[in-house]
Amino acid sequence: MSQDVREIYDDLGQKYDVWTSLPDRLFLNRWRGELLAKARGEVLEVAVGTGKNLAFYPEACRVTGLDFSRAMLDEASRRAQALRRPFEAREGDVTALPFADASFDTVSSTFAICTFTEPLAALREMRRVCRPGGAVLLLEHVLPRDRPLAWLARSMAPHTRKAVGCNPDRDTLALVREAGLHVDSMLGRARDIILAVVARP
């Protein structure tokens, strides 16, 4: 992860939740809940951010959240405490996860792969730490299949990269498959701008 992106998210901190509150309330939280209800057992959330997803995991799940931003992890820890959910915060690099092979039953990430400078390496690490028979759960905005929307995503990419480190023009599904993950199911949202993916190592 680049230092520039790290600085963006360290600076955002609490402001991130304020900026994203409207789409969260309108539809994103519902989509998070539908996907993360599939989580089981020991969960690693990669790029946990401010812990937006913590409320949506089944109560039996034990969640470890990894992020490169200490400010974001502090917010996630406060949220977990308010929710009275067991939570371990770990600062680390998505391309070199500080966990042994097959450490988790579920590995999740939402709206984060677009910010990774090495998304393929990150996805390979997510596969590595997921146990056989486990699941990798992803909710990501991706390069749309619709040509006008794809053109718009490519046009916006230089601006969103500068503002929040986001690359809205990535073919994330192709990266998932290239990383050696097997796609079990895929559900398109908002004209396939957003994909909910359940994959297996």
C-alpha positions as CSV (number, residue, x, y, z in Angstrom):
1,M,0.0,0.0,0.0
2,S,1.4,3.4,-1.0
3,Q,2.3,6.0,1.7
4,D,0.1,8.5,-0.1
5,V,-3.0,6.2,0.4
6,R,-2.0,5.5,4.0
7,E,-1.9,9.3,4.7
8,I,-5.3,9.8,3.1
9,Y,-7.0,7.3,5.4
10,D,-5.0,8.3,8.5
11,D,-6.3,11.8,7.9
12,L,-9.9,10.7,7.2
13,G,-10.4,8.9,10.5
14,Q,-13.9,9.7,11.8
15,K,-14.7,11.8,8.7
16,Y,-14.9,8.7,6.6
17,D,-18.1,7.5,8.2
18,V,-19.7,11.0,7.9
19,W,-18.8,11.1,4.2
20,T,-20.3,7.7,3.5
21,S,-23.3,7.8,5.8
22,L,-26.0,8.5,3.1
23,P,-25.1,5.5,0.7
24,D,-24.7,3.3,3.8
25,R,-28.2,4.1,5.0
26,L,-29.8,3.9,1.5
27,F,-28.4,0.6,0.3
28,L,-24.8,-0.3,1.2
29,N,-25.6,-1.5,4.7
30,R,-28.2,-3.9,3.4
31,W,-25.8,-5.3,0.9
32,R,-23.1,-5.7,3.6
33,G,-25.5,-7.5,5.8
34,E,-26.7,-9.9,3.1
35,L,-23.1,-10.9,2.2
36,L,-21.5,-11.0,5.7
37,A,-24.4,-13.2,7.1
38,K,-22.4,-16.0,5.3
39,A,-19.4,-15.5,7.5
40,R,-18.5,-18.3,9.9
41,G,-16.0,-19.0,12.7
42,E,-12.7,-17.2,12.8
43,V,-13.0,-14.1,10.5
44,L,-10.3,-11.9,9.1
45,E,-11.5,-8.7,7.7
46,V,-8.9,-7.2,5.4
47,A,-8.9,-3.4,5.3
48,V,-11.4,-3.2,8.2
49,G,-11.4,0.6,8.1
50,T,-13.6,2.1,10.8
51,G,-15.3,-1.2,11.4
52,K,-18.5,-0.5,9.4
53,N,-19.0,-4.3,8.9
54,L,-18.8,-5.4,12.6
55,A,-22.5,-5.1,13.2
56,F,-23.3,-7.5,10.3
57,Y,-21.3,-10.6,11.2
58,P,-23.2,-13.4,12.9
59,E,-22.7,-13.2,16.7
60,A,-20.7,-16.5,16.8
61,C,-18.0,-15.0,14.6
62,R,-14.7,-13.9,16.1
63,V,-13.4,-11.1,14.1
64,T,-9.8,-9.9,13.5
65,G,-9.5,-6.7,11.6
66,L,-6.4,-5.7,9.7
67,D,-5.7,-2.3,8.3
68,F,-2.7,-0.2,7.4
69,S,-4.1,2.9,9.1
70,R,-3.8,3.2,12.9
71,A,-6.5,5.9,12.9
72,M,-9.0,3.6,11.2
73,L,-8.1,0.8,13.5
74,D,-8.7,3.0,16.5
75,E,-12.2,3.8,15.2
76,A,-12.9,0.1,14.5
77,S,-11.9,-0.8,18.1
78,R,-14.2,1.9,19.5
79,R,-17.1,0.6,17.4
80,A,-16.5,-3.0,18.5
81,Q,-16.5,-1.9,22.1
82,A,-19.8,0.0,21.6
83,L,-21.3,-3.1,19.9
84,R,-19.8,-5.4,22.7
85,R,-18.2,-7.5,20.0
86,P,-14.9,-9.4,20.5
87,F,-12.5,-7.8,18.1
88,E,-8.7,-7.9,17.6
89,A,-7.2,-5.0,15.7
90,R,-4.0,-5.7,13.7
91,E,-1.9,-3.2,11.8
92,G,-0.4,-4.7,8.7
93,D,0.2,-4.9,5.0
94,V,-2.4,-6.6,2.8
95,T,0.3,-8.0,0.5
96,A,2.1,-9.8,3.5
97,L,-0.6,-10.7,6.0
98,P,0.9,-11.5,9.4
99,F,-0.9,-14.8,9.8
100,A,0.0,-18.5,9.1
101,D,-1.5,-20.4,6.2
102,A,-5.1,-21.5,6.7
103,S,-5.7,-19.4,9.8
104,F,-9.3,-18.3,9.2
105,D,-12.6,-19.8,8.3
106,T,-13.7,-16.6,6.6
107,V,-11.8,-13.8,5.0
108,S,-13.7,-10.7,4.0
109,S,-13.1,-7.3,2.4
110,T,-15.6,-4.6,1.3
111,F,-14.9,-1.6,-0.9
112,A,-11.2,-1.8,-0.3
113,I,-9.6,-3.8,-3.1
114,C,-10.0,-0.7,-5.3
115,T,-7.4,1.1,-3.1
116,F,-4.7,-1.6,-3.0
117,T,-1.6,-0.8,-5.0
118,E,-1.0,-4.5,-5.5
119,P,-4.5,-6.1,-5.6
120,L,-3.4,-9.4,-7.0
121,A,-0.9,-9.9,-4.3
122,A,-3.4,-9.0,-1.7
123,L,-6.0,-11.5,-3.0
124,R,-3.4,-14.2,-3.1
125,E,-2.7,-13.5,0.6
126,M,-6.4,-13.7,1.4
127,R,-6.5,-17.1,-0.3
128,R,-3.4,-18.2,1.6
129,V,-4.8,-17.5,5.1
130,C,-8.3,-19.0,4.3
131,R,-8.8,-22.5,5.5
132,P,-9.8,-25.3,3.0
133,G,-13.6,-25.2,2.8
134,G,-13.7,-21.6,4.0
135,A,-14.9,-18.6,2.2
136,V,-13.6,-15.3,0.9
137,L,-16.4,-12.7,0.9
138,L,-16.0,-9.6,-1.2
139,L,-18.2,-6.6,-1.8
140,E,-16.5,-4.3,-4.3
141,H,-17.2,-1.7,-6.9
142,V,-15.7,-2.7,-10.2
143,L,-15.3,-1.7,-13.8
144,P,-18.9,-1.9,-15.2
145,R,-19.7,-4.1,-18.2
146,D,-21.9,-1.4,-19.6
147,R,-19.8,0.6,-22.0
148,P,-21.0,4.2,-21.1
149,L,-20.6,3.4,-17.4
150,A,-17.1,1.9,-18.1
151,W,-16.1,5.1,-19.9
152,L,-17.4,7.1,-16.9
153,A,-15.4,4.9,-14.5
154,R,-12.2,5.3,-16.5
155,S,-12.8,9.1,-16.7
156,M,-13.3,9.4,-13.0
157,A,-10.3,7.2,-12.0
158,P,-7.6,9.9,-11.9
159,H,-9.7,12.0,-9.6
160,T,-10.9,9.3,-7.3
161,R,-7.3,8.0,-7.0
162,K,-6.1,11.4,-5.9
163,A,-9.0,12.0,-3.5
164,V,-9.3,8.6,-1.7
165,G,-6.9,6.3,-3.4
166,C,-9.7,4.5,-5.3
167,N,-9.4,2.9,-8.7
168,P,-13.0,2.4,-10.0
169,D,-11.8,1.0,-13.3
170,R,-10.4,-2.4,-12.1
171,D,-11.6,-5.7,-13.4
172,T,-11.7,-7.1,-9.8
173,L,-13.4,-10.4,-10.8
174,A,-10.6,-11.2,-13.2
175,L,-8.1,-10.5,-10.4
176,V,-10.0,-12.8,-8.0
177,R,-9.8,-15.7,-10.5
178,E,-6.1,-14.9,-11.3
179,A,-5.4,-15.1,-7.6
180,G,-6.5,-18.8,-7.6
181,L,-9.8,-18.2,-5.9
182,H,-12.8,-20.2,-7.2
183,V,-16.0,-18.1,-7.5
184,D,-18.9,-19.9,-5.9
185,S,-21.4,-17.1,-6.5
186,M,-21.6,-13.6,-7.8
187,L,-24.4,-11.0,-7.5
188,G,-24.3,-7.7,-9.4
189,R,-25.7,-4.6,-7.9
190,A,-26.5,-1.2,-9.4
191,R,-26.0,-2.3,-13.0
192,D,-23.0,-4.4,-12.0
193,I,-21.1,-1.5,-10.7
194,I,-20.9,-3.4,-7.4
195,L,-20.3,-7.1,-7.1
196,A,-20.9,-9.3,-4.1
197,V,-18.6,-12.3,-4.5
198,V,-18.4,-15.6,-2.5
199,A,-15.1,-17.4,-3.4
200,R,-13.3,-20.4,-2.1
201,P,-9.5,-21.0,-1.8
